[in-house]
Amino acid sequence: MSKTVGDFFWERLHAWGVRRVFGYPGDGINGLLGALNRFGGGIELIQVRHEEMAAFMASAYAKFTGGLGVCMATSGPGASHLITGLYDARMDHMPVLAIAGQQARTAVGGHYQQEVDVVSMYKDVAGAFVHQASAPAQVRHLVDRAVRIAVGQRRVTALVLPNDLQEMPYEEPPRKHGTVHSGIGYTPPRVVPHENDLRQAAEILNSGRKIAILAGAGALHATDEVIAVAEKLGAGIAKALLGKASVPDDLPFVTGSIGLLGTKPSYDMMMGCDTLLMIGSGFPYSEFLPKEGAARGVQIDIDPGMLSLRYPMDVNLQGDSAETLKLLLPMLDQKTDRAWRRQIENEVAEWWRVLQGRAMATAHPVNPQRVTWELSPRLPEGAIITSDSGSCANWYARDLKIRRGMMCSLSGGLASMGAAVPYAIAAKIAHPSRPVIALVGDGAMQMNNMAELITVAKYWKAWSNPRWCVCVFNNQDLNQVTWEQRVMSGDPKFEASQRIPDVPYHRFAELIGLRGIFVDHPDRMASAWEEALSADRPVVLEVKTDPNVPPLPPHITLDQAKKFTSTLLKGDPEEGSMIAGAARQAIDSLLPGR
């Protein structure tokens, strides 16, 4: 049998280093699937339950490996299902290649079944490079450019292959006018700023007395450099959500997360600093950064489009964060006045006491903060933690202490529900020997994550380490939106939109051969985590949590207080327990441990 376009396609991706593709079958990609089967295991197909989950997994695989994530779907609905996960990768600057099928070339334009203009549909999410192949000799350069642009620009790219083309004999491009002869291979360049720009940045940082550092996802590979700069400048380090693992939380000058899901020490540091150093972060909320003009600023980012976007910086440094900090470090003066650092460390120590008090406060039945508080000291070495969007992300951001060597992530720029379980599956496939924990709300579990537990059941026995756990916060409430309605809009909880059914998630896990654990008493929480993290198979840990424990922001504005008061005046269906929960949190903020 002659080599088909499909055969060549997988050979070429393998030559680029691709070893896994996440996808779901359909007749629009039958030629690719047959060729992948013939390829003989050089590239593993991870079969998901839904194409959206394949794209989320490709995004997470890129995050947890630093390499290219690849997902695949059939034509029509399969291709459209990929879009949400592709936008997750697009907004978090992850290199992902999407492969989509298409109807036969002779049918295109004929209103054929499952004929969708995929190229037009992908023009935004994969705008860096999206093309539909029309001839066998074209496929070589399409693959090469799609991969090189994805990894080189950290963007989403897409290839659309008509199903009849996939099974045609492959042809190399002839050496004549109108053909393209491409090759494989890419090594990221060393990108650093000019020395003069580095000296200008050092001058600003050296002249500052109260320096704050904000570390994002671009600082994940620069842990030692960020810490060294903070030590020299006497600075505190706040972290954007995607940069949660950039520096460990056991350092006394790490203030934790920033923003609505952030900490009071991070907020106070940003409001009190006179100099801001932002490293690899696109943190979007300006109200949590210094007031414009109150602080001088230096920003480091590999992407020039992100420079001076969130705060008007005095010096913008385009470059790799680790390499740039290495060059900047010798230019910085050692700060001798440690008053600012002592202030930050005192506030951080007090904040951890406040969080302990909040986590241990009485709730009905289990305080959701206690779920992550009890997990924190029990996290295994090298653990990978994923979180969904929603109120569980508050407790992930604030209560979970990440140690050196751990990894963690979530859907950052898109903030999509339903990403935690596919992220956790991709993390385990990328690092099968490492323990993986996903934190998920019951809304996301019902939306699309329960089905992906079947994917776990399909693959877990091949993992070298079976420790994989998803913790479900079961409060029968779309909790983050409920509190946003109360605090941002001044509206009481809308039962019709917010209340969701009670589902026995742990029993579903048992039904498909996984381990199920149920917790409805706070004193059971610690031992439940120990049981889950030592199990001989993947676990669904279901915790019956209180929906009326408020995810308090680090700073409550007058407008938020007015909106909350308006909610009470209008009457909330859970007004009594809501007020009690808010009061408990306020008391424990003032008197931690009581």
C-alpha positions as CSV (number, residue, x, y, z in Angstrom):
1,M,0.0,0.0,0.0
2,S,1.4,3.4,-1.0
3,K,1.9,6.0,1.7
4,T,-1.2,8.1,2.2
5,V,-1.5,11.7,3.2
6,G,-2.6,10.5,6.6
7,D,0.5,8.3,7.0
8,F,2.8,11.2,6.1
9,F,0.9,13.5,8.4
10,W,1.6,11.4,11.5
11,E,5.2,10.7,10.5
12,R,5.8,14.5,10.2
13,L,4.2,15.3,13.5
14,H,6.3,12.5,15.1
15,A,9.4,14.1,13.6
16,W,8.4,17.3,15.3
17,G,8.3,15.5,18.6
18,V,4.6,14.9,19.0
19,R,3.9,11.8,21.0
20,R,0.3,12.3,22.2
21,V,-2.9,13.6,20.6
22,F,-6.2,14.1,22.5
23,G,-9.3,13.5,20.4
24,Y,-12.5,11.8,19.5
25,P,-13.3,9.9,16.3
26,G,-15.7,10.6,13.4
27,D,-15.9,10.0,9.7
28,G,-14.4,13.3,8.9
29,I,-11.0,12.0,10.2
30,N,-11.3,8.3,9.4
31,G,-8.3,8.5,7.1
32,L,-6.2,10.1,9.9
33,L,-7.4,7.5,12.4
34,G,-6.5,4.6,10.1
35,A,-3.1,6.0,9.4
36,L,-2.5,6.6,13.2
37,N,-3.4,2.9,13.8
38,R,-0.9,1.9,11.1
39,F,1.8,4.1,12.6
40,G,2.1,1.6,15.4
41,G,2.2,3.4,18.7
42,G,4.6,6.2,17.9
43,I,1.9,8.7,18.8
44,E,-0.6,7.8,21.5
45,L,-4.3,8.7,20.9
46,I,-6.0,9.7,24.2
47,Q,-9.7,9.1,23.6
48,V,-11.8,11.6,25.5
49,R,-15.6,11.7,26.0
50,H,-16.1,15.1,24.4
51,E,-14.0,17.2,22.0
52,E,-14.1,20.3,24.2
53,M,-12.3,18.2,26.8
54,A,-9.7,17.2,24.2
55,A,-8.8,20.9,23.6
56,F,-8.7,21.6,27.4
57,M,-6.3,18.6,27.7
58,A,-4.1,19.8,24.9
59,S,-3.9,23.3,26.6
60,A,-3.1,21.7,29.9
61,Y,-0.6,19.3,28.4
62,A,1.3,22.3,26.9
63,K,1.2,24.0,30.4
64,F,2.5,21.0,32.3
65,T,5.2,20.0,29.7
66,G,6.2,23.2,28.1
67,G,5.8,21.6,24.7
68,L,3.1,21.4,22.0
69,G,-0.4,20.2,22.9
70,V,-2.3,18.5,20.1
71,C,-6.1,17.9,19.8
72,M,-8.2,16.3,17.0
73,A,-11.8,16.3,16.1
74,T,-14.0,15.3,13.1
75,S,-15.7,17.8,10.8
76,G,-18.8,19.9,11.7
77,P,-19.8,19.5,15.4
78,G,-16.5,17.9,16.3
79,A,-14.5,20.9,15.1
80,S,-16.9,23.4,16.7
81,H,-16.7,21.5,20.0
82,L,-13.0,22.2,20.2
83,I,-13.4,25.9,20.3
84,T,-13.8,26.6,24.1
85,G,-10.7,24.6,25.0
86,L,-8.8,26.3,22.2
87,Y,-9.7,29.7,23.5
88,D,-8.4,28.6,26.9
89,A,-5.0,27.9,25.2
90,R,-5.2,31.1,23.2
91,M,-5.8,33.4,26.2
92,D,-3.1,31.7,28.3
93,H,-0.5,31.8,25.5
94,M,-0.2,28.1,25.1
95,P,1.1,26.3,22.0
96,V,-1.7,24.1,20.8
97,L,-2.3,22.5,17.3
98,A,-5.9,21.7,16.5
99,I,-6.6,19.1,13.8
100,A,-10.0,19.1,12.2
101,G,-11.6,17.0,9.5
102,Q,-13.7,18.3,6.7
103,Q,-16.1,16.8,4.1
104,A,-14.8,15.8,0.7
105,R,-13.4,18.6,-1.4
106,T,-16.0,17.9,-4.1
107,A,-18.8,18.4,-1.6
108,V,-17.4,21.6,0.0
109,G,-19.8,24.5,-0.9
110,G,-22.7,22.2,-1.5
111,H,-24.4,22.6,1.9
112,Y,-23.3,19.0,2.6
113,Q,-24.0,17.2,5.9
114,Q,-21.5,18.3,8.6
115,E,-20.0,20.8,6.2
116,V,-18.9,23.8,8.3
117,D,-16.5,26.5,7.2
118,V,-13.9,25.5,9.8
119,V,-11.3,27.9,8.6
120,S,-13.6,30.9,9.1
121,M,-14.8,29.5,12.4
122,Y,-11.2,29.2,13.7
123,K,-10.0,32.6,12.3
124,D,-10.0,34.2,15.7
125,V,-8.9,31.5,18.0
126,A,-6.3,30.1,15.6
127,G,-5.6,33.4,13.8
128,A,-1.9,32.9,13.9
129,F,-2.2,30.1,11.4
130,V,-5.3,28.2,10.2
131,H,-5.5,26.6,6.7
132,Q,-7.3,23.9,4.9
133,A,-5.3,21.5,2.8
134,S,-6.3,21.0,-0.9
135,A,-3.5,18.9,-2.3
136,P,-1.2,16.1,-1.0
137,A,2.0,18.1,-1.8
138,Q,0.7,21.0,0.3
139,V,0.5,19.0,3.6
140,R,4.2,19.1,4.3
141,H,4.6,22.8,4.6
142,L,1.2,23.2,6.3
143,V,2.3,20.8,9.1
144,D,5.7,22.4,9.4
145,R,4.4,26.0,9.6
146,A,1.5,25.1,12.0
147,V,3.9,23.5,14.5
148,R,6.7,26.1,14.2
149,I,4.3,29.0,14.6
150,A,2.5,27.4,17.5
151,V,5.7,26.7,19.5
152,G,7.5,29.8,18.4
153,Q,4.7,32.3,19.0
154,R,3.0,30.3,21.8
155,R,-0.3,30.5,19.9
156,V,-3.1,28.2,18.8
157,T,-2.8,27.0,15.2
158,A,-5.2,24.7,13.2
159,L,-5.1,22.4,10.2
160,V,-8.2,21.3,8.4
161,L,-7.9,18.1,6.3
162,P,-10.8,17.1,3.9
163,N,-11.6,13.4,4.4
164,D,-10.9,12.4,0.8
165,L,-7.5,14.1,0.9
166,Q,-6.5,12.1,4.0
167,E,-6.6,8.8,2.0
168,M,-5.0,10.0,-1.2
169,P,-1.4,8.8,-2.0
170,Y,1.1,11.3,-0.5
171,E,3.2,13.3,-2.9
172,E,6.3,15.4,-2.1
173,P,6.1,18.9,-3.5
174,P,7.7,18.9,-7.0
175,R,10.7,21.2,-7.6
176,K,9.0,23.8,-9.7
177,H,7.3,27.2,-9.5
178,G,4.3,27.4,-7.2
179,T,5.5,24.9,-4.6
180,V,6.9,25.2,-1.1
181,H,9.7,23.0,0.3
182,S,9.7,23.3,4.1
183,G,11.7,21.6,6.9
184,I,11.3,20.6,10.5
185,G,13.1,21.9,13.6
186,Y,12.8,24.9,16.0
187,T,14.9,26.0,19.0
188,P,13.6,29.0,21.0
189,P,15.9,32.0,20.9
190,R,17.5,33.6,23.9
191,V,15.6,36.9,24.1
192,V,17.0,39.5,26.5
193,P,16.7,43.3,26.6
194,H,19.5,45.7,25.7
195,E,22.0,46.6,28.4
196,N,20.9,50.2,28.5
197,D,17.3,49.2,29.2
198,L,18.4,46.9,31.9
199,R,20.4,49.7,33.6
200,Q,17.4,52.0,33.4
201,A,15.3,49.3,35.1
202,A,18.0,48.8,37.8
203,E,18.1,52.6,38.4
204,I,14.3,52.6,39.1
205,L,14.4,49.5,41.3
206,N,17.5,50.7,43.2
207,S,15.8,54.1,44.0
208,G,12.6,52.4,45.3
209,R,12.1,52.0,49.0
210,K,8.9,49.9,49.0
211,I,9.1,47.5,46.2
212,A,6.4,45.0,45.2
213,I,6.9,42.1,42.7
214,L,4.0,40.6,40.8
215,A,4.9,37.1,39.3
216,G,2.8,35.5,36.7
217,A,2.9,32.4,34.5
218,G,5.9,33.8,32.7
219,A,7.9,33.5,35.9
220,L,7.2,29.8,36.4
221,H,10.6,28.8,35.2
222,A,12.4,31.6,37.0
223,T,11.8,30.7,40.6
224,D,15.4,31.1,41.8
225,E,15.8,34.4,39.9
226,V,12.6,35.9,41.3
227,I,13.6,35.0,44.8
228,A,17.1,36.4,44.4
229,V,15.8,39.7,43.1
230,A,13.2,39.9,46.0
231,E,15.9,39.2,48.6
232,K,18.2,41.9,47.2
233,L,15.5,44.5,46.9
234,G,13.8,43.6,50.2
235,A,10.6,43.2,48.2
236,G,7.5,41.2,48.7
237,I,6.1,38.8,46.0
238,A,2.5,38.6,45.0
239,K,1.3,36.0,42.5
240,A,-1.2,36.1,39.7
241,L,-3.3,32.9,39.6
242,L,-1.4,31.4,36.7
243,G,1.8,32.1,38.5
244,K,0.8,30.4,41.8
245,A,3.6,27.9,41.5
246,S,6.2,30.5,40.5
247,V,7.5,30.9,44.1
248,P,6.7,28.7,47.1
249,D,4.3,29.9,49.7
250,D,6.5,28.9,52.6
251,L,8.6,32.0,52.1
252,P,7.6,34.6,54.6
253,F,7.7,37.5,52.1
254,V,5.4,35.8,49.6
255,T,2.0,37.5,50.0
256,G,0.0,35.0,47.9
257,S,-2.5,35.6,45.2
258,I,-3.7,39.0,44.0
259,G,-7.1,40.2,42.9
260,L,-10.7,39.3,43.8
261,L,-9.5,35.8,44.8
262,G,-6.4,37.2,46.4
263,T,-5.1,38.0,49.8
264,K,-5.1,41.1,52.1
265,P,-1.2,41.2,52.2
266,S,-1.1,41.3,48.4
267,Y,-3.6,44.1,48.3
268,D,-2.0,46.1,51.0
269,M,1.5,45.7,49.4
270,M,0.2,47.0,46.1
271,M,-1.5,49.9,47.6
272,G,1.5,50.8,49.7
273,C,4.4,50.3,47.3
274,D,6.4,53.0,45.5
275,T,7.9,50.7,42.9
276,L,6.3,47.7,41.0
277,L,8.2,45.0,39.2
278,M,5.9,42.8,37.1
279,I,7.3,39.6,35.8
280,G,5.5,37.5,33.1
281,S,2.0,38.5,34.1
282,G,-1.1,39.7,32.3
283,F,-3.1,40.2,35.5
284,P,-6.1,42.1,34.2
285,Y,-7.6,44.0,37.2
286,S,-6.1,47.5,37.5
287,E,-8.0,48.2,40.8
288,F,-5.7,45.8,42.5
289,L,-2.5,47.4,41.2
290,P,-1.1,50.7,42.5
291,K,-3.0,53.8,41.5
292,E,-1.6,55.2,38.3
293,G,1.3,57.5,39.2
294,A,1.7,56.2,42.7
295,A,4.5,53.8,41.9
296,R,7.2,53.6,39.3
297,G,7.1,50.5,37.2
298,V,9.3,47.9,35.5
299,Q,7.8,45.1,33.5
300,I,9.4,41.9,32.0
301,D,7.6,39.9,29.4
302,I,8.5,37.8,26.4
303,D,5.5,39.1,24.5
304,P,5.8,42.8,23.6
305,G,2.0,43.0,23.3
306,M,1.7,42.5,27.0
307,L,4.1,45.3,28.0
308,S,2.7,48.4,29.8
309,L,-0.8,47.0,29.2
310,R,-2.0,46.8,32.8
311,Y,0.0,49.6,34.3
312,P,1.9,52.4,32.6
313,M,5.5,51.2,33.1
314,D,8.6,53.4,33.2
315,V,10.8,50.7,31.7
316,N,9.5,47.8,29.5
317,L,11.9,44.9,29.1
318,Q,11.1,42.3,26.4
319,G,12.8,39.1,27.2
320,D,12.7,35.7,28.9
321,S,12.1,36.3,32.6
322,A,14.8,34.0,33.9
323,E,17.5,35.3,31.5
324,T,16.5,38.9,32.0
325,L,16.5,38.6,35.8
326,K,20.0,37.0,35.6
327,L,21.3,40.0,33.7
328,L,19.5,42.5,36.0
329,L,20.5,41.0,39.3
330,P,24.2,42.2,39.3
331,M,23.0,45.7,38.6
332,L,20.8,45.8,41.7
333,D,21.9,47.3,45.1
334,Q,21.5,45.2,48.2
335,K,18.8,47.0,50.3
336,T,19.9,47.6,53.9
337,D,16.7,49.1,55.2
338,R,14.4,46.1,55.8
339,A,11.5,48.0,57.4
340,W,9.3,47.4,54.3
341,R,10.2,43.7,54.2
342,R,9.5,43.3,57.9
343,Q,6.1,44.9,57.4
344,I,5.2,42.5,54.6
345,E,6.4,39.5,56.6
346,N,4.4,40.5,59.6
347,E,1.2,40.9,57.5
348,V,1.8,37.6,55.8
349,A,2.2,35.8,59.1
350,E,-1.0,37.4,60.4
351,W,-2.9,36.6,57.3
352,W,-2.1,32.9,57.6
353,R,-3.6,33.0,61.1
354,V,-6.7,34.7,59.7
355,L,-7.1,32.1,57.1
356,Q,-6.8,29.3,59.7
357,G,-9.5,31.0,61.7
358,R,-11.7,31.3,58.7
359,A,-11.1,27.7,57.7
360,M,-11.9,26.3,61.1
361,A,-15.0,28.4,61.6
362,T,-18.3,26.6,62.0
363,A,-20.3,26.0,58.8
364,H,-23.2,23.7,57.7
365,P,-22.1,21.1,57.2
366,V,-18.4,21.6,56.0
367,N,-16.7,24.9,55.6
368,P,-15.3,24.9,52.0
369,Q,-12.1,26.7,53.1
370,R,-11.3,23.8,55.4
371,V,-11.2,21.5,52.4
372,T,-8.2,23.2,51.0
373,W,-6.7,24.2,54.3
374,E,-6.6,20.5,55.4
375,L,-5.2,19.5,52.0
376,S,-2.3,22.0,52.1
377,P,0.0,20.2,54.6
378,R,-0.9,16.8,53.2
379,L,0.1,17.6,49.6
380,P,2.5,14.9,48.4
381,E,5.9,16.1,47.1
382,G,5.8,16.8,43.4
383,A,2.0,17.1,43.4
384,I,0.2,18.7,40.5
385,I,-3.0,20.6,41.5
386,T,-5.7,21.9,39.1
387,S,-8.7,24.0,40.0
388,D,-11.9,24.8,38.2
389,S,-13.4,28.3,37.9
390,G,-16.0,29.2,40.6
391,S,-15.9,29.6,44.3
392,C,-13.5,26.6,44.7
393,A,-10.9,28.8,42.9
394,N,-11.0,31.2,45.9
395,W,-10.0,28.5,48.3
396,Y,-7.4,27.2,45.8
397,A,-5.9,30.7,45.4
398,R,-5.9,31.6,49.1
399,D,-5.7,28.5,51.3
400,L,-3.4,26.2,49.4
401,K,0.3,26.5,50.2
402,I,2.3,25.5,47.1
403,R,5.8,24.1,47.9
404,R,8.9,24.1,45.6
405,G,8.7,21.3,43.0
406,M,4.9,21.4,42.7
407,M,2.9,22.4,39.7
408,C,-0.6,23.9,39.5
409,S,-2.9,25.6,37.0
410,L,-6.4,26.5,35.9
411,S,-8.2,28.2,33.1
412,G,-6.8,31.7,33.6
413,G,-7.6,34.2,30.9
414,L,-10.8,32.4,29.8
415,A,-11.8,31.4,33.4
416,S,-14.0,28.6,31.9
417,M,-15.9,26.2,33.9
418,G,-15.2,22.5,33.3
419,A,-11.4,22.7,32.9
420,A,-10.2,21.1,36.2
421,V,-10.8,17.4,35.4
422,P,-9.4,17.5,31.8
423,Y,-6.5,19.5,33.1
424,A,-5.9,16.8,35.8
425,I,-6.1,14.0,33.2
426,A,-3.6,15.8,30.9
427,A,-1.3,16.4,33.9
428,K,-1.3,12.7,34.8
429,I,-0.7,11.6,31.2
430,A,2.2,14.1,31.0
431,H,3.6,13.0,34.4
432,P,2.2,9.6,35.3
433,S,4.4,9.1,38.3
434,R,3.3,12.4,40.0
435,P,0.2,12.7,42.3
436,V,-2.6,14.8,40.8
437,I,-5.4,16.6,42.6
438,A,-8.3,18.5,40.9
439,L,-10.6,20.9,42.9
440,V,-14.0,21.2,41.2
441,G,-17.4,22.7,42.0
442,D,-20.5,20.6,41.6
443,G,-21.6,22.9,38.8
444,A,-18.6,22.1,36.7
445,M,-18.9,18.4,37.5
446,Q,-22.5,18.4,36.2
447,M,-21.6,20.5,33.2
448,N,-19.0,18.2,31.6
449,N,-16.5,16.8,34.1
450,M,-18.4,13.7,35.3
451,A,-18.2,12.1,31.9
452,E,-14.4,12.5,31.8
453,L,-14.2,10.3,34.9
454,I,-14.9,7.5,32.4
455,T,-11.7,8.6,30.6
456,V,-9.9,8.1,33.9
457,A,-11.4,4.7,34.4
458,K,-10.2,3.8,30.8
459,Y,-6.6,4.7,31.4
460,W,-5.6,4.7,35.0
461,K,-4.3,1.1,35.2
462,A,-1.5,2.1,32.8
463,W,-0.3,4.8,35.2
464,S,2.9,4.1,37.1
465,N,1.4,5.9,40.1
466,P,-2.4,5.6,40.6
467,R,-2.7,8.6,42.9
468,W,-5.3,10.9,41.2
469,C,-8.0,12.6,43.0
470,V,-10.9,14.9,42.1
471,C,-12.4,16.8,45.1
472,V,-16.0,17.9,44.5
473,F,-17.4,20.8,46.5
474,N,-21.0,19.8,46.6
475,N,-23.1,22.8,47.8
476,Q,-26.0,22.5,45.2
477,D,-25.3,26.1,44.2
478,L,-23.5,27.9,41.3
479,N,-21.8,29.6,44.2
480,Q,-19.5,32.1,42.6
481,V,-22.2,33.6,40.5
482,T,-24.6,33.6,43.5
483,W,-22.2,35.8,45.5
484,E,-21.5,38.0,42.4
485,Q,-25.2,38.6,42.1
486,R,-25.4,39.6,45.8
487,V,-22.2,41.7,46.0
488,M,-21.8,43.2,42.5
489,S,-25.4,43.6,41.5
490,G,-27.2,43.9,44.8
491,D,-29.6,41.1,43.8
492,P,-30.7,38.2,46.1
493,K,-30.0,34.6,45.1
494,F,-32.1,33.6,42.1
495,E,-33.1,30.0,42.9
496,A,-34.2,29.2,39.3
497,S,-30.7,29.9,37.9
498,Q,-28.5,29.1,40.9
499,R,-29.7,26.0,42.6
500,I,-28.6,22.7,41.0
501,P,-29.5,19.0,41.7
502,D,-27.8,17.0,44.4
503,V,-25.8,14.2,42.7
504,P,-23.9,11.4,44.5
505,Y,-20.6,12.0,42.8
506,H,-18.7,9.5,45.0
507,R,-21.2,6.7,44.1
508,F,-20.8,7.4,40.4
509,A,-17.1,6.9,40.9
510,E,-17.6,3.6,42.5
511,L,-20.0,2.6,39.7
512,I,-17.2,2.9,37.1
513,G,-14.5,1.2,39.2
514,L,-12.9,4.2,40.9
515,R,-12.9,4.9,44.7
516,G,-15.5,7.1,46.2
517,I,-15.3,9.0,49.5
518,F,-18.0,11.1,51.0
519,V,-17.5,13.8,53.8
520,D,-20.3,15.7,55.5
521,H,-18.6,16.5,58.8
522,P,-15.6,18.8,59.2
523,D,-13.7,16.5,61.6
524,R,-13.6,13.9,58.9
525,M,-11.8,16.2,56.4
526,A,-8.2,15.6,57.3
527,S,-8.5,11.8,57.4
528,A,-10.5,11.8,54.2
529,W,-7.6,13.5,52.4
530,E,-5.1,11.0,53.8
531,E,-7.3,8.2,52.6
532,A,-7.7,9.7,49.2
533,L,-4.0,10.4,48.7
534,S,-3.0,6.9,49.7
535,A,-5.6,5.0,47.7
536,D,-4.7,2.3,45.2
537,R,-6.8,3.8,42.5
538,P,-8.2,7.2,41.4
539,V,-10.6,8.8,43.9
540,V,-13.6,11.1,43.8
541,L,-13.7,12.9,47.2
542,E,-17.1,14.5,47.6
543,V,-17.5,17.1,50.3
544,K,-20.9,18.5,51.3
545,T,-19.9,22.2,51.7
546,D,-21.8,25.2,52.9
547,P,-22.8,27.6,50.1
548,N,-23.2,30.5,52.5
549,V,-19.5,30.9,53.4
550,P,-18.7,34.1,51.5
551,P,-15.6,34.3,49.3
552,L,-14.6,37.6,50.8
553,P,-12.4,39.8,48.6
554,P,-9.2,41.2,50.1
555,H,-10.7,44.7,50.2
556,I,-14.4,45.5,50.4
557,T,-15.4,48.7,48.6
558,L,-18.2,51.0,49.7
559,D,-20.1,50.1,46.5
560,Q,-19.8,46.4,47.3
561,A,-21.1,47.0,50.9
562,K,-24.0,49.0,49.5
563,K,-24.9,46.2,47.0
564,F,-24.7,43.6,49.8
565,T,-27.0,45.7,52.0
566,S,-29.4,46.1,49.0
567,T,-29.5,42.3,48.7
568,L,-30.6,42.0,52.3
569,L,-33.3,44.6,51.9
570,K,-34.7,42.8,48.9
571,G,-34.7,39.5,50.8
572,D,-32.5,36.5,50.0
573,P,-33.9,33.0,50.2
574,E,-30.9,32.0,52.4
575,E,-30.7,35.3,54.2
576,G,-30.3,33.9,57.7
577,S,-27.4,31.5,57.0
578,M,-25.9,34.0,54.6
579,I,-25.7,36.7,57.2
580,A,-24.4,34.2,59.8
581,G,-21.7,33.0,57.3
582,A,-20.6,36.5,56.6
583,A,-20.5,37.4,60.3
584,R,-18.4,34.3,61.1
585,Q,-15.9,35.3,58.4
586,A,-15.7,38.8,59.7
587,I,-15.3,37.7,63.3
588,D,-12.6,35.3,62.4
589,S,-10.8,38.0,60.4
590,L,-10.6,40.1,63.5
591,L,-10.2,37.2,66.0
592,P,-8.5,34.3,64.2
593,G,-8.7,31.0,65.9
594,R,-11.8,31.7,67.8
